[in-house]
């Protein structure tokens, strides 16, 4: 390759050309032409290295699996038992707690205490109380860190998802998966570094999950999440059209990318480089994704552990796929399970959501642990906010409103302490009172375990140093780390 500038090149384009050619080497490997597989793999790994190099901190986590219970699961029916709230069921909520506080849909209404609707039981060595709706998670409580004092800034769904995913309620910011891929790169040679899967249980129509929740924002688009479908082709247009062979497809991609490289030599546009990389990744995925998503190769014991059937498109199948993705080097894997928004019909529908996710969430931890992968994998289970200790819909089947001053979540693996409960809320569960922590703190902790200093990890955007952890002074939650 000629790296000397031509009369038609800008200085930026000349410098950019020095790094060209890696994609072509990788594609040649896929086609069986030109170079050895080992050399091509080395080139891909070099190209995939993130911008944070060398890492400033010890890397205790190589990958993240983030389980999102979209809609806001109620902590009072899952992880935060409140005997006093149960005793005050039906009584007015003390005005001293709610005066002047932000409410979502209960403004101007009579605020009435609503006690936990399902019993709690004690699990594990420390007899941690967890709802009887979640017996499988109770069975792994000695392997998880339960946080009862998480808070968030947002009180409505879409802004709350944005805040949890990007650290900002403003649309257009990079998601945490994109930040991590940008910082660390990916270890997957033929899969995206950031994969998203969405499932929905039967029942009322769920809220939409917008693709901006896994966007790359102002980072190059190659860092955005790629959604895998639960049924049919896992990725749209994965299969070649009829009478088009893999060799023909590869030749077309090579020709298109040769043209793209010539164009990029003159303009040095990062998005053209992204287009080249994504063509080559898509070609690789045509071979890797069918093998990845075919669960028939898993033994019966593993399928029974998760409680899934190959091809059923369930949350359980996606949890098993998450383990398979992690084995293949995918850096950030995010699962959404929708329909946790119980303003009404809490007693009727929450047990359904719990049943759809409880066994599989616990199985993922058990499976990773059995395979020796839990120590360097961080698993996070959370919603976008919590629910009110006050009832909503007092004249019919009741539920709970959105709430941002207290929520429960849990983490496992990746240097996180096991078998502990961190933080607490007041007697009625209205607000976090002990070891209160924020979404920015959660992001800072995740980045530290990945080997990144959150306060030094930024990109200049609109004249400011934009960070996943914002500018409000996020702190690492040291109390949950071993």
KENU-996066 format. One line per field, with one value per residue (C-alpha): residue number from 0; residue in one letter; chain; x, y, z. Coordinates in Angstrom, 1 decimal, always signed. Layout:
<rs>
num NUM; ...
residu A; ...
chaine A; ...
east X; ...
north Y; ...
up Z; ...
</rs>
This chain:
<rs>
num 0; 1; 2; 3; 4; 5; 6; 7; 8; 9; 10; 11; 12; 13; 14; 15; 16; 17; 18; 19; 20; 21; 22; 23; 24; 25; 26; 27; 28; 29; 30; 31; 32; 33; 34; 35; 36; 37; 38; 39; 40; 41; 42; 43; 44; 45; 46; 47; 48; 49; 50; 51; 52; 53; 54; 55; 56; 57; 58; 59; 60; 61; 62; 63; 64; 65; 66; 67; 68; 69; 70; 71; 72; 73; 74; 75; 76; 77; 78; 79; 80; 81; 82; 83; 84; 85; 86; 87; 88; 89; 90; 91; 92; 93; 94; 95; 96; 97; 98; 99; 100; 101; 102; 103; 104; 105; 106; 107; 108; 109; 110; 111; 112; 113; 114; 115; 116; 117; 118; 119; 120; 121; 122; 123; 124; 125; 126; 127; 128; 129; 130; 131; 132; 133; 134; 135; 136; 137; 138; 139; 140; 141; 142; 143; 144; 145; 146; 147; 148; 149; 150; 151; 152; 153; 154; 155; 156; 157; 158; 159; 160; 161; 162; 163; 164; 165; 166; 167; 168; 169; 170; 171; 172; 173; 174; 175; 176; 177; 178; 179; 180; 181; 182; 183; 184; 185; 186; 187; 188; 189; 190; 191; 192; 193; 194; 195; 196; 197; 198; 199; 200; 201; 202; 203; 204; 205; 206; 207; 208; 209; 210; 211; 212; 213; 214; 215; 216; 217; 218; 219; 220; 221; 222; 223; 224; 225; 226; 227; 228; 229; 230; 231; 232; 233; 234; 235; 236; 237; 238; 239; 240; 241; 242; 243; 244; 245; 246; 247; 248; 249; 250; 251; 252; 253; 254; 255; 256; 257; 258; 259; 260; 261; 262; 263; 264; 265; 266; 267; 268; 269; 270; 271; 272; 273; 274; 275; 276; 277; 278; 279; 280; 281; 282; 283; 284; 285; 286; 287; 288; 289; 290; 291; 292; 293; 294; 295; 296; 297; 298; 299; 300; 301; 302; 303; 304; 305; 306; 307; 308; 309; 310; 311; 312; 313; 314; 315; 316; 317; 318; 319; 320; 321; 322; 323; 324; 325; 326; 327; 328; 329; 330; 331; 332; 333; 334; 335; 336; 337; 338; 339; 340; 341; 342; 343; 344; 345; 346; 347; 348; 349; 350; 351; 352; 353; 354; 355; 356; 357; 358; 359; 360; 361; 362; 363; 364; 365; 366; 367; 368; 369; 370; 371; 372; 373; 374; 375; 376; 377; 378; 379; 380; 381; 382; 383; 384; 385; 386; 387; 388; 389; 390; 391; 392; 393; 394; 395; 396; 397; 398; 399; 400; 401; 402; 403; 404; 405; 406; 407; 408; 409; 410; 411; 412; 413; 414; 415; 416; 417; 418; 419; 420; 421; 422; 423; 424; 425; 426; 427; 428; 429; 430; 431; 432; 433; 434; 435; 436; 437; 438; 439; 440; 441; 442; 443; 444; 445; 446; 447; 448; 449; 450; 451; 452; 453; 454; 455; 456; 457; 458; 459; 460; 461; 462; 463; 464; 465; 466; 467; 468; 469; 470; 471; 472; 473; 474; 475; 476; 477; 478; 479; 480; 481
residu X; X; X; X; X; X; X; X; X; X; X; X; X; X; X; X; X; X; X; X; X; X; X; X; X; X; X; X; X; X; X; X; X; X; X; X; X; X; X; X; X; X; X; X; X; X; X; X; X; X; X; X; X; X; X; X; X; X; X; X; X; X; X; X; X; X; X; X; X; X; X; X; X; X; X; X; X; X; X; X; X; X; X; X; X; X; X; X; X; X; X; X; X; X; X; X; X; X; X; X; X; X; X; X; X; X; X; X; X; X; X; X; X; X; X; X; X; X; X; X; X; X; X; X; X; X; X; X; X; X; X; X; X; X; X; X; X; X; X; X; X; X; X; X; X; X; X; X; X; X; X; X; X; X; X; X; X; X; X; X; X; X; X; X; X; X; X; X; X; X; X; X; X; X; X; X; X; X; X; X; X; X; X; X; X; X; X; X; X; X; X; X; X; X; X; X; X; X; X; X; X; X; X; X; X; X; X; X; X; X; X; X; X; X; X; X; X; X; X; X; X; X; X; X; X; X; X; X; X; X; X; X; X; X; X; X; X; X; X; X; X; X; X; X; X; X; X; X; X; X; X; X; X; X; X; X; X; X; X; X; X; X; X; X; X; X; X; X; X; X; X; X; X; X; X; X; X; X; X; X; X; X; X; X; X; X; X; X; X; X; X; X; X; X; X; X; X; X; X; X; X; X; X; X; X; X; X; X; X; X; X; X; X; X; X; X; X; X; X; X; X; X; X; X; X; X; X; X; X; X; X; X; X; X; X; X; X; X; X; X; X; X; X; X; X; X; X; X; X; X; X; X; X; X; X; X; X; X; X; X; X; X; X; X; X; X; X; X; X; X; X; X; X; X; X; X; X; X; X; X; X; X; X; X; X; X; X; X; X; X; X; X; X; X; X; X; X; X; X; X; X; X; X; X; X; X; X; X; X; X; X; X; X; X; X; X; X; X; X; X; X; X; X; X; X; X; X; X; X; X; X; X; X; X; X; X; X; X; X; X; X; X; X; X; X; X; X; X; X; X; X; X; X; X; X; X; X; X; X; X; X; X; X; X; X; X; X; X; X; X; X; X; X; X; X; X; X; X; X; X; X; X
chaine A; A; A; A; A; A; A; A; A; A; A; A; A; A; A; A; A; A; A; A; A; A; A; A; A; A; A; A; A; A; A; A; A; A; A; A; A; A; A; A; A; A; A; A; A; A; A; A; A; A; A; A; A; A; A; A; A; A; A; A; A; A; A; A; A; A; A; A; A; A; A; A; A; A; A; A; A; A; A; A; A; A; A; A; A; A; A; A; A; A; A; A; A; A; A; A; A; A; A; A; A; A; A; A; A; A; A; A; A; A; A; A; A; A; A; A; A; A; A; A; A; A; A; A; A; A; A; A; A; A; A; A; A; A; A; A; A; A; A; A; A; A; A; A; A; A; A; A; A; A; A; A; A; A; A; A; A; A; A; A; A; A; A; A; A; A; A; A; A; A; A; A; A; A; A; A; A; A; A; A; A; A; A; A; A; A; A; A; A; A; A; A; A; A; A; A; A; A; A; A; A; A; A; A; A; A; A; A; A; A; A; A; A; A; A; A; A; A; A; A; A; A; A; A; A; A; A; A; A; A; A; A; A; A; A; A; A; A; A; A; A; A; A; A; A; A; A; A; A; A; A; A; A; A; A; A; A; A; A; A; A; A; A; A; A; A; A; A; A; A; A; A; A; A; A; A; A; A; A; A; A; A; A; A; A; A; A; A; A; A; A; A; A; A; A; A; A; A; A; A; A; A; A; A; A; A; A; A; A; A; A; A; A; A; A; A; A; A; A; A; A; A; A; A; A; A; A; A; A; A; A; A; A; A; A; A; A; A; A; A; A; A; A; A; A; A; A; A; A; A; A; A; A; A; A; A; A; A; A; A; A; A; A; A; A; A; A; A; A; A; A; A; A; A; A; A; A; A; A; A; A; A; A; A; A; A; A; A; A; A; A; A; A; A; A; A; A; A; A; A; A; A; A; A; A; A; A; A; A; A; A; A; A; A; A; A; A; A; A; A; A; A; A; A; A; A; A; A; A; A; A; A; A; A; A; A; A; A; A; A; A; A; A; A; A; A; A; A; A; A; A; A; A; A; A; A; A; A; A; A; A; A; A; A; A; A; A; A; A; A; A; A; A; A; A; A; A; A; A; A; A; A
east +0.0; +1.3; +1.3; +2.8; +0.5; -0.9; -1.6; -5.3; -5.0; -5.4; -2.9; -5.6; -6.4; -2.7; -2.3; -5.5; -4.3; -1.5; -4.1; -6.0; -5.9; -6.7; -10.2; -9.1; -6.7; -9.6; -11.9; -9.2; -9.0; -12.7; -12.5; -9.5; -7.3; -4.0; -3.0; -3.1; -5.9; -3.5; -2.2; -5.7; -6.9; -4.0; -4.8; -8.5; -7.5; -5.1; -7.8; -10.4; -8.2; -10.0; -8.8; -8.0; -4.6; -2.9; -5.5; -4.9; -6.4; -6.3; -8.9; -11.1; -14.0; -13.7; -17.3; -20.7; -24.1; -26.8; -30.3; -32.9; -36.4; -38.0; -40.9; -39.6; -40.0; -41.5; -38.9; -41.6; -42.6; -39.0; -36.1; -37.1; -39.4; -41.1; -42.9; -44.0; -45.4; -47.4; -48.7; -49.8; -51.5; -54.4; -53.4; -52.4; -48.8; -47.1; -47.0; -43.5; -42.1; -44.0; -44.4; -42.8; -41.5; -41.6; -44.4; -45.3; -49.0; -50.1; -50.1; -53.0; -54.3; -54.7; -51.5; -52.2; -49.7; -49.6; -47.9; -45.9; -48.4; -46.4; -44.6; -40.8; -38.6; -35.1; -32.4; -28.7; -26.1; -27.1; -30.8; -31.4; -35.1; -36.3; -39.8; -41.2; -41.9; -38.2; -37.1; -34.4; -32.7; -33.1; -31.2; -28.2; -28.3; -24.9; -23.4; -24.9; -24.7; -28.2; -28.4; -31.5; -30.5; -30.2; -31.6; -32.1; -32.8; -35.6; -39.2; -40.7; -39.8; -38.0; -35.9; -35.2; -34.0; -31.8; -30.3; -29.7; -28.2; -26.3; -25.9; -28.0; -31.7; -30.8; -31.2; -28.3; -25.6; -23.6; -25.0; -22.8; -22.2; -21.0; -18.7; -17.2; -16.6; -15.0; -12.8; -11.8; -12.6; -13.9; -12.4; -15.0; -13.5; -16.7; -19.5; -20.3; -18.8; -22.2; -25.3; -28.9; -31.8; -35.4; -38.2; -41.8; -44.1; -47.7; -50.2; -50.9; -49.0; -45.6; -43.9; -41.7; -37.9; -36.3; -33.1; -31.6; -31.1; -28.2; -27.1; -23.4; -24.5; -21.7; -19.2; -18.6; -21.5; -19.5; -19.8; -23.6; -25.4; -26.6; -30.0; -30.4; -34.0; -35.4; -37.3; -36.5; -33.2; -31.4; -30.2; -32.2; -31.0; -28.6; -29.2; -27.9; -30.5; -31.2; -28.4; -25.9; -23.0; -20.8; -17.8; -19.9; -21.0; -17.5; -16.3; -19.0; -18.0; -14.3; -15.1; -17.4; -14.9; -12.1; -14.2; -14.9; -11.2; -10.4; -13.0; -11.8; -8.3; -9.5; -11.9; -10.8; -14.4; -14.7; -18.1; -16.6; -14.2; -17.2; -19.0; -16.0; -15.7; -19.4; -19.5; -16.8; -18.4; -21.7; -20.0; -18.4; -21.7; -23.4; -21.2; -21.0; -24.5; -26.4; -24.0; -24.3; -28.0; -28.5; -29.1; -29.6; -26.0; -26.5; -27.0; -30.4; -29.1; -28.2; -31.5; -33.3; -31.2; -32.3; -35.8; -35.8; -36.5; -34.3; -36.0; -38.6; -37.5; -37.8; -35.9; -34.5; -33.1; -31.6; -29.9; -28.3; -27.4; -25.8; -23.5; -22.6; -21.9; -19.7; -17.7; -17.1; -15.6; -18.6; -17.8; -21.3; -24.5; -27.8; -31.1; -34.4; -37.5; -40.5; -43.9; -42.8; -44.9; -47.6; -49.7; -52.5; -52.9; -49.8; -51.0; -52.1; -49.2; -46.1; -46.0; -46.0; -43.0; -41.2; -41.8; -40.5; -37.2; -36.4; -35.1; -33.1; -31.5; -30.3; -29.3; -27.0; -25.1; -24.9; -23.8; -21.1; -19.8; -19.6; -17.6; -15.2; -16.5; -18.2; -15.1; -14.3; -18.0; -20.1; -23.8; -26.3; -30.0; -32.0; -35.0; -34.9; -36.5; -38.4; -42.1; -43.9; -44.9; -48.2; -51.0; -52.3; -55.8; -57.5; -60.9; -59.9; -57.0; -54.1; -50.5; -47.7; -46.5; -43.0; -40.5; -36.9; -35.9; -35.5; -35.1; -33.5; -31.1; -28.3; -24.9; -22.8; -19.3; -16.5; -14.9; -18.3; -18.8; -21.0; -23.9; -24.3; -27.0; -25.8; -27.8; -31.3; -34.4; -36.6; -39.2; -41.8; -39.4; -39.9; -36.2; -32.8; -31.3; -28.2; -25.4; -27.5; -26.0; -26.8; -26.8; -23.6; -22.0; -23.1; -21.5; -18.3; -18.1; -18.6; -15.9; -13.4; -13.9; -13.2; -10.0; -11.1; -10.9; -14.4; -13.3; -10.7; -12.8; -14.3; -14.8; -14.9; -18.5; -20.0; -17.0; -17.4; -15.7; -18.6; -18.5; -20.7; -20.6; -21.6; -20.1; -21.8; -19.1; -19.8; -18.1; -17.1; -19.3; -16.3; -18.6; -19.7; -16.3; -14.1
north +0.0; +3.4; +5.7; +8.7; +11.7; +12.4; +15.9; +15.3; +14.3; +16.3; +15.9; +14.3; +11.8; +10.9; +10.2; +8.2; +6.0; +4.6; +2.6; +1.3; -2.2; -4.2; -4.7; -6.1; -8.5; -9.7; -10.2; -12.0; -14.4; -15.0; -15.8; -18.0; -15.8; -13.9; -14.3; -16.8; -16.9; -16.2; -13.1; -11.9; -12.5; -10.5; -7.7; -7.7; -7.7; -4.8; -2.8; -3.6; -2.2; +0.6; +4.1; +3.5; +1.8; +0.9; +0.6; +2.9; +0.5; -3.3; -4.9; -7.2; -7.4; -8.3; -8.1; -6.9; -8.6; -6.1; -7.5; -4.7; -5.3; -2.5; -0.7; -0.4; -3.5; -2.8; -3.2; -3.9; -7.1; -8.2; -7.2; -4.6; -5.9; -3.2; -4.5; -1.0; -0.3; -3.5; -2.5; +0.9; -0.5; +1.6; +4.5; +8.0; +8.3; +10.7; +14.2; +14.7; +12.3; +13.5; +17.2; +19.0; +15.8; +14.9; +12.6; +11.0; +10.3; +10.8; +14.6; +16.0; +12.6; +11.1; +9.3; +5.9; +3.4; +0.2; -2.7; -5.5; -7.7; -11.0; -12.6; -12.5; -15.4; -15.7; -17.1; -17.9; -17.9; -14.4; -15.1; -12.3; -11.5; -11.8; -12.1; -15.6; -14.6; -15.0; -18.3; -19.0; -15.7; -16.4; -19.6; -17.7; -14.9; -15.9; -15.1; -11.6; -8.2; -6.7; -2.9; -1.5; +2.2; +3.0; +6.3; +7.9; +11.4; +10.6; +9.7; +8.8; +5.8; +7.1; +9.7; +7.1; +4.5; +7.2; +8.1; +4.5; +3.7; +6.9; +8.8; +11.7; +12.3; +14.1; +12.0; +11.6; +10.6; +7.4; +4.3; +2.6; -0.3; +2.1; +3.9; +0.6; -0.6; +2.7; +2.5; -1.1; -2.4; -5.9; -9.4; -10.9; -11.4; -12.2; -10.7; -7.1; -5.9; -4.7; -6.9; -6.2; -8.6; -7.7; -10.0; -9.4; -11.5; -12.1; -9.6; -5.9; -4.2; -3.2; +0.2; +0.6; +0.3; +2.8; +1.9; +5.1; +3.3; +1.4; +4.2; +5.3; +8.9; +11.2; +8.3; +6.6; +4.5; +1.2; +1.3; +1.1; -2.0; -4.6; -6.1; -9.9; -11.0; -13.9; -15.5; -16.0; -14.6; -13.3; -10.3; -8.9; -9.8; -12.3; -14.8; -14.3; -13.8; -16.9; -18.0; -15.7; -17.8; -16.8; -16.4; -14.0; -12.1; -11.8; -10.5; -7.9; -6.7; -6.6; -4.5; -2.1; -1.6; -1.0; +1.9; +3.1; +3.1; +5.2; +7.7; +7.7; +8.4; +11.8; +12.8; +10.8; +10.5; +8.2; +7.1; +5.7; +3.7; +2.5; +1.5; -0.6; -2.3; -3.0; -4.6; -6.9; -7.6; -8.3; -10.8; -12.5; -12.6; -14.5; -17.5; -16.9; -15.9; -19.0; -21.1; -18.8; -18.8; -22.5; -23.7; -27.4; -28.0; -27.3; -30.3; -31.1; -30.3; -26.7; -26.2; -27.4; -25.1; -22.1; -23.4; -22.8; -24.6; -23.9; -21.3; -20.2; -16.5; -16.3; -14.3; -17.6; -18.4; -14.9; -15.5; -18.6; -16.7; -14.1; -16.7; -17.9; -14.3; -13.8; -17.0; -15.6; -12.3; -9.9; -7.0; -5.7; -7.7; -6.1; -8.0; -6.2; -7.9; -5.6; -5.0; -4.3; -1.1; -2.0; +1.1; -1.4; -5.2; -5.5; -8.6; -10.2; -9.4; -9.1; -12.9; -13.5; -11.3; -12.8; -16.3; -15.4; -14.1; -15.6; -19.0; -17.7; -14.9; -17.3; -19.9; -17.3; -16.8; -20.5; -21.3; -18.6; -19.7; -23.4; -22.4; -20.2; -17.1; -15.3; -13.8; -11.7; -11.1; -8.4; -9.2; -6.4; -6.8; -3.6; -1.6; +2.1; +3.3; +1.9; +2.2; +4.2; +2.9; +4.5; +2.8; +3.9; +3.0; +2.9; +2.1; -1.0; -3.4; -1.4; -0.9; +1.5; +4.7; +5.5; +6.5; +7.7; +8.1; +4.4; +1.3; -2.1; -3.9; -6.5; -7.3; -10.4; -11.4; -9.1; -8.3; -7.5; -8.8; -11.8; -12.5; -8.9; -6.3; -2.8; +0.3; +0.7; +2.8; +4.4; +2.4; +3.0; +2.6; +6.1; +7.2; +5.8; +6.6; +4.5; +4.3; +6.1; +5.7; +7.0; +5.7; +7.7; +5.9; +2.6; +3.5; +4.7; +1.4; -0.6; +1.4; +0.9; -2.8; -2.7; -0.9; +2.6; +5.7; +7.2; +10.8; +10.7; +8.9; +11.6; +12.8; +16.5; +17.2; +20.7; +22.2; +20.1; +16.9; +14.5; +11.5; +8.5; +9.5; +13.1; +16.1; +15.9; +14.1; +10.4; +8.1; +4.4; +2.4; +0.9; -0.7; -3.4; -4.3; -7.1
up +0.0; -0.9; +2.2; +0.4; -0.1; -3.5; -4.7; -4.0; -0.3; +2.8; +5.6; +7.8; +5.0; +4.6; +8.3; +8.3; +5.5; +7.7; +9.6; +6.6; +5.4; +8.5; +7.4; +4.1; +5.8; +8.0; +5.1; +3.1; +6.1; +5.9; +2.2; +2.6; +0.5; +1.0; +4.6; +7.4; +9.9; +12.7; +11.1; +10.2; +13.8; +15.1; +12.8; +14.0; +17.6; +17.0; +15.2; +17.9; +20.8; +22.6; +23.2; +26.8; +26.5; +28.6; +31.3; +34.2; +36.8; +37.3; +35.1; +37.3; +34.8; +31.1; +30.2; +31.5; +31.3; +32.1; +32.8; +32.5; +33.9; +31.8; +33.4; +37.0; +39.2; +42.6; +45.4; +47.9; +46.2; +45.3; +47.5; +50.2; +52.9; +54.9; +58.1; +59.1; +55.7; +56.0; +59.4; +58.0; +54.9; +54.0; +56.3; +55.0; +54.0; +56.4; +54.8; +56.3; +53.8; +50.7; +51.1; +48.2; +46.6; +42.9; +41.9; +38.6; +38.4; +42.0; +42.1; +44.0; +45.0; +48.5; +49.3; +51.0; +52.3; +50.3; +52.1; +50.4; +48.6; +48.7; +51.6; +52.0; +53.1; +54.4; +52.1; +52.3; +55.0; +56.1; +56.0; +53.5; +53.0; +49.4; +48.0; +47.7; +44.1; +43.4; +45.0; +42.4; +43.0; +46.7; +46.0; +44.7; +47.2; +48.6; +45.2; +44.8; +46.3; +46.9; +46.9; +48.5; +48.4; +44.7; +43.5; +40.1; +38.7; +36.3; +37.2; +33.8; +31.7; +28.6; +30.5; +33.2; +30.6; +29.0; +32.4; +33.3; +29.9; +29.1; +32.4; +31.0; +30.4; +27.1; +24.0; +21.8; +24.3; +24.0; +25.9; +28.5; +26.1; +23.4; +26.0; +27.1; +23.5; +22.6; +25.7; +25.7; +22.2; +21.7; +22.1; +19.6; +16.2; +14.3; +16.5; +17.6; +20.8; +22.1; +21.7; +22.8; +23.1; +24.0; +25.3; +26.3; +28.5; +27.6; +29.0; +28.4; +25.5; +26.9; +26.6; +23.6; +24.0; +21.7; +19.8; +21.1; +24.4; +22.8; +20.5; +20.1; +20.4; +19.3; +19.3; +15.9; +15.0; +15.0; +18.8; +18.9; +20.1; +17.7; +18.4; +18.1; +17.4; +19.4; +16.5; +12.9; +11.6; +14.7; +12.6; +9.7; +6.2; +7.7; +4.9; +1.4; -1.4; -3.5; -5.9; -4.2; -2.8; +0.2; -2.2; -4.4; -1.3; -0.1; -3.4; -3.5; +0.0; -1.0; -4.0; -2.1; +0.6; -1.9; -3.2; +0.3; +1.1; -1.9; -0.9; +2.7; +1.5; +0.3; +3.1; +6.2; +7.4; +10.5; +9.4; +6.2; +8.3; +10.3; +7.1; +6.0; +9.4; +9.6; +6.1; +7.1; +10.5; +8.8; +6.5; +9.4; +11.3; +8.5; +9.6; +13.3; +14.3; +13.2; +15.2; +18.2; +18.3; +17.7; +21.3; +20.2; +20.9; +24.6; +26.8; +28.4; +31.8; +30.8; +29.0; +32.2; +34.3; +32.4; +31.8; +28.1; +24.8; +21.7; +19.5; +22.0; +22.0; +25.8; +28.4; +29.5; +26.1; +25.9; +29.3; +27.8; +24.7; +26.9; +28.4; +24.9; +23.8; +26.8; +25.9; +22.5; +23.7; +23.4; +25.7; +26.7; +26.6; +27.5; +28.0; +28.3; +29.6; +29.3; +31.1; +34.7; +34.8; +37.3; +37.9; +38.4; +38.4; +40.5; +42.3; +39.0; +36.7; +38.8; +39.6; +35.8; +35.2; +38.2; +36.9; +33.4; +34.8; +38.2; +37.2; +34.2; +36.1; +38.7; +36.1; +34.4; +37.7; +38.4; +34.8; +34.8; +38.1; +37.1; +34.0; +35.9; +34.2; +37.0; +38.5; +35.4; +34.4; +36.0; +36.0; +36.9; +37.5; +37.7; +36.4; +35.4; +38.8; +41.7; +42.8; +45.4; +48.8; +48.1; +46.2; +42.8; +41.5; +44.9; +43.5; +41.5; +41.1; +42.6; +41.7; +42.4; +40.7; +39.4; +42.1; +42.0; +45.6; +46.3; +44.2; +44.6; +42.3; +42.5; +41.1; +40.9; +39.9; +38.8; +42.2; +43.9; +47.4; +47.6; +50.0; +51.3; +51.5; +50.9; +52.0; +53.3; +53.0; +55.7; +57.5; +54.8; +51.9; +50.6; +50.4; +50.7; +54.1; +54.5; +51.9; +49.3; +45.8; +42.3; +38.8; +38.2; +41.1; +39.6; +36.3; +38.0; +39.9; +36.7; +34.8; +37.7; +37.6; +33.9; +34.5; +33.5; +35.6; +35.3; +36.0; +33.3; +30.6; +28.5; +24.9; +23.9; +22.8; +22.1; +23.9; +27.1; +28.4; +28.2; +30.5; +31.2; +34.8; +34.3; +36.1; +39.4; +41.3; +40.9; +43.3; +43.2; +45.6; +47.5; +50.1; +47.6; +46.3; +47.6
</rs>
